């Protein structure tokens, strides 16, 4: 018998390509990974991760325990804020940012950076 080479059908190639596209789209999220940390607790290991209830759930980026005058508000025990895209180890977070927009602009595979990109 003569051997015949098997050809991939175009539908197989298209379906395989759709899997790659789907993976690329799902790996890019508009909400970066975040941890609630105490800004006053920084050591060489990073910021101490605290309970999420200490951070405001607003999407404005960070919540501070300090008033407009720069003095600590009364009744607050921590200066908690959201810390984005950080490495977390042993209850400490480091190498992240307090800026949500900066964390989103970092992007990843399949993500496009749509930041202002000043010169």
Backbone atoms as SQL, in Angstrom:
CREATE TABLE atoms (id INTEGER PRIMARY KEY, chain TEXT, resi INTEGER, resn TEXT, atom TEXT, x REAL, y REAL, z REAL);
INSERT INTO atoms VALUES
  (1, 'A', 1, 'UNK', 'N', 0.829, -1.178, 0.000),
  (2, 'A', 1, 'UNK', 'CA', 0.000, 0.000, 0.000),
  (3, 'A', 1, 'UNK', 'C', 0.869, 1.235, 0.000),
  (4, 'A', 2, 'UNK', 'N', 0.411, 2.188, -0.662),
  (5, 'A', 2, 'UNK', 'CA', 1.129, 3.460, -0.707),
  (6, 'A', 2, 'UNK', 'C', 0.727, 4.298, 0.491),
  (7, 'A', 3, 'UNK', 'N', 1.749, 4.867, 1.138),
  (8, 'A', 3, 'UNK', 'CA', 1.448, 5.716, 2.294),
  (9, 'A', 3, 'UNK', 'C', 0.966, 7.075, 1.824),
  (10, 'A', 4, 'UNK', 'N', -0.032, 7.571, 2.461),
  (11, 'A', 4, 'UNK', 'CA', -0.517, 8.917, 2.137),
  (12, 'A', 4, 'UNK', 'C', -0.234, 9.815, 3.318),
  (13, 'A', 5, 'UNK', 'N', 0.236, 10.998, 3.020),
  (14, 'A', 5, 'UNK', 'CA', 0.487, 11.961, 4.086),
  (15, 'A', 5, 'UNK', 'C', -0.837, 12.534, 4.562),
  (16, 'A', 6, 'UNK', 'N', -0.925, 12.665, 5.849),
  (17, 'A', 6, 'UNK', 'CA', -2.145, 13.208, 6.437),
  (18, 'A', 6, 'UNK', 'C', -2.049, 14.718, 6.446),
  (19, 'A', 7, 'UNK', 'N', -3.033, 15.363, 5.924),
  (20, 'A', 7, 'UNK', 'CA', -3.060, 16.819, 5.906),
  (21, 'A', 7, 'UNK', 'C', -3.994, 17.316, 7.001),
  (22, 'A', 8, 'UNK', 'N', -3.587, 18.369, 7.658),
  (23, 'A', 8, 'UNK', 'CA', -4.466, 18.983, 8.649),
  (24, 'A', 8, 'UNK', 'C', -5.557, 19.751, 7.930),
  (25, 'A', 9, 'UNK', 'N', -6.724, 19.581, 8.388),
  (26, 'A', 9, 'UNK', 'CA', -7.827, 20.333, 7.812),
  (27, 'A', 9, 'UNK', 'C', -7.777, 21.757, 8.313),
  (28, 'A', 10, 'UNK', 'N', -8.264, 22.652, 7.530),
  (29, 'A', 10, 'UNK', 'CA', -8.238, 24.064, 7.913),
  (30, 'A', 10, 'UNK', 'C', -9.032, 24.312, 9.187),
  (31, 'A', 11, 'UNK', 'N', -10.079, 23.539, 9.433),
  (32, 'A', 11, 'UNK', 'CA', -10.870, 23.728, 10.661),
  (33, 'A', 11, 'UNK', 'C', -10.045, 23.389, 11.897),
  (34, 'A', 12, 'UNK', 'N', -9.152, 22.407, 11.807),
  (35, 'A', 12, 'UNK', 'CA', -8.286, 22.042, 12.927),
  (36, 'A', 12, 'UNK', 'C', -7.325, 23.176, 13.247),
  (37, 'A', 13, 'UNK', 'N', -6.767, 23.773, 12.212),
  (38, 'A', 13, 'UNK', 'CA', -5.837, 24.880, 12.388),
  (39, 'A', 13, 'UNK', 'C', -6.547, 26.089, 12.977),
  (40, 'A', 14, 'UNK', 'N', -7.737, 26.381, 12.487),
  (41, 'A', 14, 'UNK', 'CA', -8.507, 27.520, 12.983),
  (42, 'A', 14, 'UNK', 'C', -8.876, 27.327, 14.442),
  (43, 'A', 15, 'UNK', 'N', -9.323, 26.131, 14.805),
  (44, 'A', 15, 'UNK', 'CA', -9.691, 25.875, 16.200),
  (45, 'A', 15, 'UNK', 'C', -8.486, 25.966, 17.117),
  (46, 'A', 16, 'UNK', 'N', -7.346, 25.491, 16.688),
  (47, 'A', 16, 'UNK', 'CA', -6.126, 25.611, 17.483),
  (48, 'A', 16, 'UNK', 'C', -5.733, 27.064, 17.669),
  (49, 'A', 17, 'UNK', 'N', -5.862, 27.843, 16.614),
  (50, 'A', 17, 'UNK', 'CA', -5.553, 29.278, 16.682),
  (51, 'A', 17, 'UNK', 'C', -6.504, 30.019, 17.606),
  (52, 'A', 18, 'UNK', 'N', -7.757, 29.615, 17.643),
  (53, 'A', 18, 'UNK', 'CA', -8.740, 30.257, 18.529),
  (54, 'A', 18, 'UNK', 'C', -8.370, 30.030, 19.988),
  (55, 'A', 19, 'UNK', 'N', -7.797, 28.890, 20.299),
  (56, 'A', 19, 'UNK', 'CA', -7.359, 28.627, 21.679),
  (57, 'A', 19, 'UNK', 'C', -6.265, 29.582, 22.109),
  (58, 'A', 20, 'UNK', 'N', -5.342, 29.869, 21.207),
  (59, 'A', 20, 'UNK', 'CA', -4.263, 30.812, 21.508),
  (60, 'A', 20, 'UNK', 'C', -4.829, 32.210, 21.724),
  (61, 'A', 21, 'UNK', 'N', -5.763, 32.621, 20.876),
  (62, 'A', 21, 'UNK', 'CA', -6.388, 33.937, 21.012),
  (63, 'A', 21, 'UNK', 'C', -7.155, 34.032, 22.324),
  (64, 'A', 22, 'UNK', 'N', -7.892, 32.989, 22.674),
  (65, 'A', 22, 'UNK', 'CA', -8.662, 32.993, 23.923),
  (66, 'A', 22, 'UNK', 'C', -7.738, 33.103, 25.132),
  (67, 'A', 23, 'UNK', 'N', -6.612, 32.396, 25.109),
  (68, 'A', 23, 'UNK', 'CA', -5.664, 32.468, 26.221),
  (69, 'A', 23, 'UNK', 'C', -5.072, 33.861, 26.343),
  (70, 'A', 24, 'UNK', 'N', -4.802, 34.486, 25.210),
  (71, 'A', 24, 'UNK', 'CA', -4.228, 35.833, 25.234),
  (72, 'A', 24, 'UNK', 'C', -5.222, 36.838, 25.799),
  (73, 'A', 25, 'UNK', 'N', -6.469, 36.714, 25.430),
  (74, 'A', 25, 'UNK', 'CA', -7.471, 37.669, 25.906),
  (75, 'A', 25, 'UNK', 'C', -7.793, 37.499, 27.380),
  (76, 'A', 26, 'UNK', 'N', -7.815, 36.279, 27.867),
  (77, 'A', 26, 'UNK', 'CA', -8.146, 36.069, 29.274),
  (78, 'A', 26, 'UNK', 'C', -6.979, 36.369, 30.196),
  (79, 'A', 27, 'UNK', 'N', -5.755, 36.398, 29.675),
  (80, 'A', 27, 'UNK', 'CA', -4.611, 36.686, 30.536),
  (81, 'A', 27, 'UNK', 'C', -4.471, 38.175, 30.809),
  (82, 'A', 28, 'UNK', 'N', -5.204, 39.002, 30.102),
  (83, 'A', 28, 'UNK', 'CA', -5.134, 40.446, 30.285),
  (84, 'A', 28, 'UNK', 'C', -6.389, 40.902, 31.023),
  (85, 'A', 29, 'UNK', 'N', -6.231, 41.375, 32.218),
  (86, 'A', 29, 'UNK', 'CA', -7.366, 41.793, 33.027),
  (87, 'A', 29, 'UNK', 'C', -7.269, 43.272, 33.325),
  (88, 'A', 30, 'UNK', 'N', -8.419, 43.921, 33.471),
  (89, 'A', 30, 'UNK', 'CA', -8.406, 45.352, 33.769),
  (90, 'A', 30, 'UNK', 'C', -8.151, 45.617, 35.249),
  (91, 'A', 31, 'UNK', 'N', -8.324, 44.607, 36.088),
  (92, 'A', 31, 'UNK', 'CA', -8.083, 44.765, 37.518),
  (93, 'A', 31, 'UNK', 'C', -6.809, 44.025, 37.914),
  (94, 'A', 32, 'UNK', 'N', -5.768, 44.751, 38.293),
  (95, 'A', 32, 'UNK', 'CA', -4.527, 44.093, 38.690),
  (96, 'A', 32, 'UNK', 'C', -4.659, 43.436, 40.057),
  (97, 'A', 33, 'UNK', 'N', -3.763, 42.510, 40.353),
  (98, 'A', 33, 'UNK', 'CA', -3.711, 41.867, 41.657),
  (99, 'A', 33, 'UNK', 'C', -3.401, 42.922, 42.709),
  (100, 'A', 34, 'UNK', 'N', -4.105, 42.887, 43.831),
  (101, 'A', 34, 'UNK', 'CA', -3.877, 43.899, 44.866),
  (102, 'A', 34, 'UNK', 'C', -3.902, 43.276, 46.253),
  (103, 'A', 35, 'UNK', 'N', -3.182, 43.928, 47.152),
  (104, 'A', 35, 'UNK', 'CA', -3.139, 43.536, 48.563),
  (105, 'A', 35, 'UNK', 'C', -3.332, 44.785, 49.399),
  (106, 'A', 36, 'UNK', 'N', -3.992, 44.657, 50.522),
  (107, 'A', 36, 'UNK', 'CA', -4.143, 45.772, 51.452),
  (108, 'A', 36, 'UNK', 'C', -2.931, 45.731, 52.379),
  (109, 'A', 37, 'UNK', 'N', -2.156, 46.813, 52.414),
  (110, 'A', 37, 'UNK', 'CA', -0.946, 46.862, 53.231),
  (111, 'A', 37, 'UNK', 'C', -0.952, 48.078, 54.141),
  (112, 'A', 38, 'UNK', 'N', -0.160, 48.007, 55.192),
  (113, 'A', 38, 'UNK', 'CA', 0.042, 49.127, 56.104),
  (114, 'A', 38, 'UNK', 'C', 1.262, 49.900, 55.611),
  (115, 'A', 39, 'UNK', 'N', 1.053, 51.124, 55.144),
  (116, 'A', 39, 'UNK', 'CA', 2.136, 51.935, 54.586),
  (117, 'A', 39, 'UNK', 'C', 3.214, 52.269, 55.622),
  (118, 'A', 40, 'UNK', 'N', 2.864, 52.275, 56.891),
  (119, 'A', 40, 'UNK', 'CA', 3.818, 52.615, 57.951),
  (120, 'A', 40, 'UNK', 'C', 4.678, 51.424, 58.382),
  (121, 'A', 41, 'UNK', 'N', 4.470, 50.251, 57.791),
  (122, 'A', 41, 'UNK', 'CA', 5.130, 49.038, 58.274),
  (123, 'A', 41, 'UNK', 'C', 6.261, 48.554, 57.373),
  (124, 'A', 42, 'UNK', 'N', 6.795, 49.395, 56.492),
  (125, 'A', 42, 'UNK', 'CA', 7.797, 48.921, 55.535),
  (126, 'A', 42, 'UNK', 'C', 9.114, 48.539, 56.203),
  (127, 'A', 43, 'UNK', 'N', 9.619, 47.367, 55.845),
  (128, 'A', 43, 'UNK', 'CA', 10.958, 46.910, 56.228),
  (129, 'A', 43, 'UNK', 'C', 11.623, 46.401, 54.956),
  (130, 'A', 44, 'UNK', 'N', 12.828, 45.890, 55.077),
  (131, 'A', 44, 'UNK', 'CA', 13.513, 45.361, 53.897),
  (132, 'A', 44, 'UNK', 'C', 12.761, 44.187, 53.278),
  (133, 'A', 45, 'UNK', 'N', 11.826, 43.586, 54.019),
  (134, 'A', 45, 'UNK', 'CA', 11.019, 42.473, 53.503),
  (135, 'A', 45, 'UNK', 'C', 9.773, 42.954, 52.779),
  (136, 'A', 46, 'UNK', 'N', 9.430, 44.241, 52.920),
  (137, 'A', 46, 'UNK', 'CA', 8.247, 44.786, 52.261),
  (138, 'A', 46, 'UNK', 'C', 7.238, 45.318, 53.257),
  (139, 'A', 47, 'UNK', 'N', 6.049, 45.617, 52.755),
  (140, 'A', 47, 'UNK', 'CA', 4.960, 46.135, 53.590),
  (141, 'A', 47, 'UNK', 'C', 4.196, 44.978, 54.223),
  (142, 'A', 48, 'UNK', 'N', 3.701, 45.179, 55.430),
  (143, 'A', 48, 'UNK', 'CA', 2.898, 44.172, 56.114),
  (144, 'A', 48, 'UNK', 'C', 1.508, 44.126, 55.477),
  (145, 'A', 49, 'UNK', 'N', 1.074, 42.938, 55.084),
  (146, 'A', 49, 'UNK', 'CA', -0.253, 42.756, 54.504),
  (147, 'A', 49, 'UNK', 'C', -1.261, 42.724, 55.650),
  (148, 'A', 50, 'UNK', 'N', -2.319, 43.543, 55.544),
  (149, 'A', 50, 'UNK', 'CA', -3.364, 43.614, 56.565),
  (150, 'A', 50, 'UNK', 'C', -4.698, 43.206, 55.945),
  (151, 'A', 51, 'UNK', 'N', -5.713, 43.094, 56.763),
  (152, 'A', 51, 'UNK', 'CA', -7.034, 42.682, 56.287),
  (153, 'A', 51, 'UNK', 'C', -7.594, 43.685, 55.279),
  (154, 'A', 52, 'UNK', 'N', -8.279, 43.173, 54.266),
  (155, 'A', 52, 'UNK', 'CA', -8.854, 44.021, 53.222),
  (156, 'A', 52, 'UNK', 'C', -9.828, 45.066, 53.769),
  (157, 'A', 53, 'UNK', 'N', -10.454, 44.771, 54.909),
  (158, 'A', 53, 'UNK', 'CA', -11.419, 45.720, 55.471),
  (159, 'A', 53, 'UNK', 'C', -10.756, 47.042, 55.874),
  (160, 'A', 54, 'UNK', 'N', -9.418, 47.030, 56.032),
  (161, 'A', 54, 'UNK', 'CA', -8.703, 48.251, 56.386),
  (162, 'A', 54, 'UNK', 'C', -8.543, 49.201, 55.205),
  (163, 'A', 55, 'UNK', 'N', -8.715, 48.695, 53.999),
  (164, 'A', 55, 'UNK', 'CA', -8.599, 49.519, 52.796),
  (165, 'A', 55, 'UNK', 'C', -9.983, 49.882, 52.278),
  (166, 'A', 56, 'UNK', 'N', -10.072, 51.053, 51.731),
  (167, 'A', 56, 'UNK', 'CA', -11.331, 51.487, 51.136),
  (168, 'A', 56, 'UNK', 'C', -11.584, 50.657, 49.893),
  (169, 'A', 57, 'UNK', 'N', -12.830, 50.342, 49.627),
  (170, 'A', 57, 'UNK', 'CA', -13.153, 49.559, 48.436),
  (171, 'A', 57, 'UNK', 'C', -13.346, 50.443, 47.218),
  (172, 'A', 58, 'UNK', 'N', -13.065, 51.729, 47.353),
  (173, 'A', 58, 'UNK', 'CA', -13.222, 52.630, 46.213),
  (174, 'A', 58, 'UNK', 'C', -12.194, 52.294, 45.153),
  (175, 'A', 59, 'UNK', 'N', -12.505, 52.605, 43.917),
  (176, 'A', 59, 'UNK', 'CA', -11.596, 52.297, 42.808),
  (177, 'A', 59, 'UNK', 'C', -10.645, 53.442, 42.514),
  (178, 'A', 60, 'UNK', 'N', -10.581, 54.425, 43.392),
  (179, 'A', 60, 'UNK', 'CA', -9.734, 55.594, 43.140),
  (180, 'A', 60, 'UNK', 'C', -8.258, 55.296, 43.302),
  (181, 'A', 61, 'UNK', 'N', -7.908, 54.129, 43.781),
  (182, 'A', 61, 'UNK', 'CA', -6.496, 53.787, 43.891),
  (183, 'A', 61, 'UNK', 'C', -6.110, 53.476, 45.305),
  (184, 'A', 62, 'UNK', 'N', -5.941, 54.479, 46.149),
  (185, 'A', 62, 'UNK', 'CA', -5.515, 54.192, 47.508),
  (186, 'A', 62, 'UNK', 'C', -6.339, 54.972, 48.510),
  (187, 'A', 63, 'UNK', 'N', -6.345, 54.469, 49.707),
  (188, 'A', 63, 'UNK', 'CA', -7.043, 55.101, 50.807),
  (189, 'A', 63, 'UNK', 'C', -5.998, 55.417, 51.856),
  (190, 'A', 64, 'UNK', 'N', -6.045, 56.580, 52.424),
  (191, 'A', 64, 'UNK', 'CA', -5.030, 56.956, 53.387),
  (192, 'A', 64, 'UNK', 'C', -5.639, 57.271, 54.736),
  (193, 'A', 65, 'UNK', 'N', -4.875, 57.043, 55.783),
  (194, 'A', 65, 'UNK', 'CA', -5.301, 57.373, 57.131),
  (195, 'A', 65, 'UNK', 'C', -4.890, 58.788, 57.498),
  (196, 'A', 66, 'UNK', 'N', -4.336, 59.507, 56.552),
  (197, 'A', 66, 'UNK', 'CA', -3.892, 60.870, 56.800),
  (198, 'A', 66, 'UNK', 'C', -4.857, 61.860, 56.167),
  (199, 'A', 67, 'UNK', 'N', -5.135, 62.937, 56.880),
  (200, 'A', 67, 'UNK', 'CA', -6.017, 63.984, 56.368),
  (201, 'A', 67, 'UNK', 'C', -5.275, 64.912, 55.426),
  (202, 'A', 68, 'UNK', 'N', -5.956, 65.945, 54.932),
  (203, 'A', 68, 'UNK', 'CA', -5.355, 66.899, 54.003),
  (204, 'A', 68, 'UNK', 'C', -4.193, 67.652, 54.634),
  (205, 'A', 69, 'UNK', 'N', -4.222, 67.812, 55.944),
  (206, 'A', 69, 'UNK', 'CA', -3.151, 68.533, 56.636),
  (207, 'A', 69, 'UNK', 'C', -1.881, 67.697, 56.775),
  (208, 'A', 70, 'UNK', 'N', -1.962, 66.407, 56.471),
  (209, 'A', 70, 'UNK', 'CA', -0.796, 65.533, 56.601),
  (210, 'A', 70, 'UNK', 'C', -0.704, 64.876, 57.960),
  (211, 'A', 71, 'UNK', 'N', -1.629, 65.209, 58.863),
  (212, 'A', 71, 'UNK', 'CA', -1.629, 64.584, 60.186),
  (213, 'A', 71, 'UNK', 'C', -2.502, 63.340, 60.156),
  (214, 'A', 72, 'UNK', 'N', -2.094, 62.358, 60.939),
  (215, 'A', 72, 'UNK', 'CA', -2.831, 61.105, 60.979),
  (216, 'A', 72, 'UNK', 'C', -4.215, 61.327, 61.574),
  (217, 'A', 73, 'UNK', 'N', -5.233, 60.769, 60.912),
  (218, 'A', 73, 'UNK', 'CA', -6.611, 60.887, 61.386),
  (219, 'A', 73, 'UNK', 'C', -6.757, 60.129, 62.702),
  (220, 'A', 74, 'UNK', 'N', -7.561, 60.666, 63.583),
  (221, 'A', 74, 'UNK', 'CA', -7.768, 59.995, 64.863),
  (222, 'A', 74, 'UNK', 'C', -8.618, 58.747, 64.673),
  (223, 'A', 75, 'UNK', 'N', -8.355, 57.752, 65.476),
  (224, 'A', 75, 'UNK', 'CA', -9.142, 56.522, 65.428),
  (225, 'A', 75, 'UNK', 'C', -8.643, 55.514, 64.403),
  (226, 'A', 76, 'UNK', 'N', -7.571, 55.807, 63.705),
  (227, 'A', 76, 'UNK', 'CA', -7.046, 54.837, 62.741),
  (228, 'A', 76, 'UNK', 'C', -5.766, 54.224, 63.298),
  (229, 'A', 77, 'UNK', 'N', -5.663, 52.910, 63.200),
  (230, 'A', 77, 'UNK', 'CA', -4.490, 52.240, 63.744),
  (231, 'A', 77, 'UNK', 'C', -3.452, 51.950, 62.666),
  (232, 'A', 78, 'UNK', 'N', -3.861, 51.912, 61.413),
  (233, 'A', 78, 'UNK', 'CA', -2.923, 51.655, 60.324),
  (234, 'A', 78, 'UNK', 'C', -3.149, 52.652, 59.203),
  (235, 'A', 79, 'UNK', 'N', -2.111, 52.878, 58.442),
  (236, 'A', 79, 'UNK', 'CA', -2.229, 53.683, 57.232),
  (237, 'A', 79, 'UNK', 'C', -2.347, 52.692, 56.086),
  (238, 'A', 80, 'UNK', 'N', -3.543, 52.121, 55.935),
  (239, 'A', 80, 'UNK', 'CA', -3.768, 51.057, 54.968),
  (240, 'A', 80, 'UNK', 'C', -4.043, 51.612, 53.582),
  (241, 'A', 81, 'UNK', 'N', -3.518, 50.926, 52.581),
  (242, 'A', 81, 'UNK', 'CA', -3.739, 51.306, 51.190),
  (243, 'A', 81, 'UNK', 'C', -3.595, 50.068, 50.308),
  (244, 'A', 82, 'UNK', 'N', -4.229, 50.117, 49.130),
  (245, 'A', 82, 'UNK', 'CA', -4.093, 49.024, 48.182),
  (246, 'A', 82, 'UNK', 'C', -2.714, 49.095, 47.539),
  (247, 'A', 83, 'UNK', 'N', -2.047, 47.943, 47.457),
  (248, 'A', 83, 'UNK', 'CA', -0.712, 47.820, 46.878),
  (249, 'A', 83, 'UNK', 'C', -0.835, 46.812, 45.731),
  (250, 'A', 84, 'UNK', 'N', -0.570, 47.248, 44.510),
  (251, 'A', 84, 'UNK', 'CA', -0.852, 46.469, 43.310),
  (252, 'A', 84, 'UNK', 'C', 0.368, 45.742, 42.762),
  (253, 'A', 85, 'UNK', 'N', 0.093, 44.574, 42.151),
  (254, 'A', 85, 'UNK', 'CA', 1.097, 43.774, 41.439),
  (255, 'A', 85, 'UNK', 'C', 2.376, 43.554, 42.238),
  (256, 'A', 86, 'UNK', 'N', 2.227, 43.113, 43.457),
  (257, 'A', 86, 'UNK', 'CA', 3.399, 42.931, 44.317),
  (258, 'A', 86, 'UNK', 'C', 3.740, 41.453, 44.473),
  (259, 'A', 87, 'UNK', 'N', 4.960, 41.196, 44.899),
  (260, 'A', 87, 'UNK', 'CA', 5.370, 39.855, 45.293),
  (261, 'A', 87, 'UNK', 'C', 5.028, 39.713, 46.768),
  (262, 'A', 88, 'UNK', 'N', 4.351, 38.632, 47.134),
  (263, 'A', 88, 'UNK', 'CA', 3.938, 38.426, 48.522),
  (264, 'A', 88, 'UNK', 'C', 4.628, 37.199, 49.079),
  (265, 'A', 89, 'UNK', 'N', 5.260, 37.380, 50.236),
  (266, 'A', 89, 'UNK', 'CA', 5.947, 36.276, 50.892),
  (267, 'A', 89, 'UNK', 'C', 5.966, 36.519, 52.389),
  (268, 'A', 90, 'UNK', 'N', 5.530, 35.539, 53.157),
  (269, 'A', 90, 'UNK', 'CA', 5.573, 35.627, 54.610),
  (270, 'A', 90, 'UNK', 'C', 4.761, 36.781, 55.179),
  (271, 'A', 91, 'UNK', 'N', 3.626, 37.088, 54.559),
  (272, 'A', 91, 'UNK', 'CA', 2.779, 38.169, 55.057),
  (273, 'A', 91, 'UNK', 'C', 3.299, 39.562, 54.726),
  (274, 'A', 92, 'UNK', 'N', 4.273, 39.647, 53.826),
  (275, 'A', 92, 'UNK', 'CA', 4.852, 40.924, 53.400),
  (276, 'A', 92, 'UNK', 'C', 4.727, 41.063, 51.890),
  (277, 'A', 93, 'UNK', 'N', 4.461, 42.267, 51.424),
  (278, 'A', 93, 'UNK', 'CA', 4.332, 42.539, 49.992),
  (279, 'A', 93, 'UNK', 'C', 5.400, 43.543, 49.574),
  (280, 'A', 94, 'UNK', 'N', 6.059, 43.275, 48.455),
  (281, 'A', 94, 'UNK', 'CA', 7.121, 44.161, 47.977),
  (282, 'A', 94, 'UNK', 'C', 7.145, 44.178, 46.451),
  (283, 'A', 95, 'UNK', 'N', 7.858, 45.139, 45.889),
  (284, 'A', 95, 'UNK', 'CA', 8.053, 45.302, 44.451),
  (285, 'A', 95, 'UNK', 'C', 6.750, 45.584, 43.704),
  (286, 'A', 96, 'UNK', 'N', 5.831, 46.297, 44.334),
  (287, 'A', 96, 'UNK', 'CA', 4.574, 46.654, 43.693),
  (288, 'A', 96, 'UNK', 'C', 4.464, 48.157, 43.539),
  (289, 'A', 97, 'UNK', 'N', 3.230, 48.628, 43.417),
  (290, 'A', 97, 'UNK', 'CA', 2.965, 50.056, 43.279),
  (291, 'A', 97, 'UNK', 'C', 1.647, 50.403, 43.969),
  (292, 'A', 98, 'UNK', 'N', 1.563, 51.625, 44.459),
  (293, 'A', 98, 'UNK', 'CA', 0.312, 52.092, 45.057),
  (294, 'A', 98, 'UNK', 'C', -0.601, 52.702, 44.003),
  (295, 'A', 99, 'UNK', 'N', -0.134, 52.821, 42.780),
  (296, 'A', 99, 'UNK', 'CA', -0.895, 53.423, 41.693),
  (297, 'A', 99, 'UNK', 'C', -1.581, 52.342, 40.868),
  (298, 'A', 100, 'UNK', 'N', -2.918, 52.327, 40.893),
  (299, 'A', 100, 'UNK', 'CA', -3.662, 51.328, 40.129),
  (300, 'A', 100, 'UNK', 'C', -3.437, 51.522, 38.638),
  (301, 'A', 101, 'UNK', 'N', -3.422, 52.762, 38.180),
  (302, 'A', 101, 'UNK', 'CA', -3.254, 53.002, 36.743),
  (303, 'A', 101, 'UNK', 'C', -1.882, 52.540, 36.264),
  (304, 'A', 102, 'UNK', 'N', -0.866, 52.694, 37.087),
  (305, 'A', 102, 'UNK', 'CA', 0.470, 52.217, 36.716),
  (306, 'A', 102, 'UNK', 'C', 0.493, 50.699, 36.638),
  (307, 'A', 103, 'UNK', 'N', -0.196, 50.040, 37.548),
  (308, 'A', 103, 'UNK', 'CA', -0.242, 48.580, 37.554),
  (309, 'A', 103, 'UNK', 'C', -0.968, 48.062, 36.318),
  (310, 'A', 104, 'UNK', 'N', -2.038, 48.720, 35.907),
  (311, 'A', 104, 'UNK', 'CA', -2.784, 48.311, 34.717),
  (312, 'A', 104, 'UNK', 'C', -1.948, 48.537, 33.467),
  (313, 'A', 105, 'UNK', 'N', -1.175, 49.622, 33.419),
  (314, 'A', 105, 'UNK', 'CA', -0.357, 49.929, 32.252),
  (315, 'A', 105, 'UNK', 'C', 0.790, 48.957, 32.060),
  (316, 'A', 106, 'UNK', 'N', 1.173, 48.239, 33.097),
  (317, 'A', 106, 'UNK', 'CA', 2.277, 47.283, 32.966),
  (318, 'A', 106, 'UNK', 'C', 1.907, 46.188, 31.983),
  (319, 'A', 107, 'UNK', 'N', 0.628, 45.802, 31.981),
  (320, 'A', 107, 'UNK', 'CA', 0.144, 44.817, 31.021),
  (321, 'A', 107, 'UNK', 'C', 0.792, 43.466, 31.175),
  (322, 'A', 108, 'UNK', 'N', 0.708, 42.669, 30.108),
  (323, 'A', 108, 'UNK', 'CA', 1.251, 41.326, 30.090),
  (324, 'A', 108, 'UNK', 'C', 1.054, 40.761, 28.705),
  (325, 'A', 109, 'UNK', 'N', 1.138, 39.449, 28.570),
  (326, 'A', 109, 'UNK', 'CA', 0.955, 38.822, 27.265),
  (327, 'A', 109, 'UNK', 'C', -0.437, 39.116, 26.748),
  (328, 'A', 110, 'UNK', 'N', -0.526, 39.656, 25.568),
  (329, 'A', 110, 'UNK', 'CA', -1.828, 39.948, 24.975),
  (330, 'A', 110, 'UNK', 'C', -2.421, 41.259, 25.414),
  (331, 'A', 111, 'UNK', 'N', -1.749, 41.997, 26.257),
  (332, 'A', 111, 'UNK', 'CA', -2.273, 43.266, 26.739),
  (333, 'A', 111, 'UNK', 'C', -1.619, 44.410, 25.986),
  (334, 'A', 112, 'UNK', 'N', -2.387, 45.429, 25.775),
  (335, 'A', 112, 'UNK', 'CA', -1.802, 46.610, 25.144),
  (336, 'A', 112, 'UNK', 'C', -1.706, 47.723, 26.167),
  (337, 'A', 113, 'UNK', 'N', -0.603, 48.408, 26.180),
  (338, 'A', 113, 'UNK', 'CA', -0.434, 49.531, 27.089),
  (339, 'A', 113, 'UNK', 'C', -1.069, 50.748, 26.464),
  (340, 'A', 114, 'UNK', 'N', -2.085, 51.273, 27.118),
  (341, 'A', 114, 'UNK', 'CA', -2.766, 52.439, 26.565),
  (342, 'A', 114, 'UNK', 'C', -2.577, 53.631, 27.473),
  (343, 'A', 115, 'UNK', 'N', -1.419, 53.697, 28.128),
  (344, 'A', 115, 'UNK', 'CA', -1.128, 54.809, 29.026),
  (345, 'A', 115, 'UNK', 'C', -0.773, 56.058, 28.264),
  (346, 'A', 116, 'UNK', 'N', -0.565, 57.149, 28.984),
  (347, 'A', 116, 'UNK', 'CA', -0.265, 58.420, 28.343),
  (348, 'A', 116, 'UNK', 'C', 1.117, 58.421, 27.695),
  (349, 'A', 117, 'UNK', 'N', 2.055, 57.693, 28.275),
  (350, 'A', 117, 'UNK', 'CA', 3.367, 57.499, 27.662),
  (351, 'A', 117, 'UNK', 'C', 4.132, 58.776, 27.346),
  (352, 'A', 118, 'UNK', 'N', 4.222, 59.682, 28.274),
  (353, 'A', 118, 'UNK', 'CA', 4.968, 60.916, 28.046),
  (354, 'A', 118, 'UNK', 'C', 6.437, 60.650, 27.811),
  (355, 'A', 119, 'UNK', 'N', 7.097, 61.482, 26.972),
  (356, 'A', 119, 'UNK', 'CA', 8.446, 61.320, 26.492),
  (357, 'A', 119, 'UNK', 'C', 9.482, 61.208, 27.467);
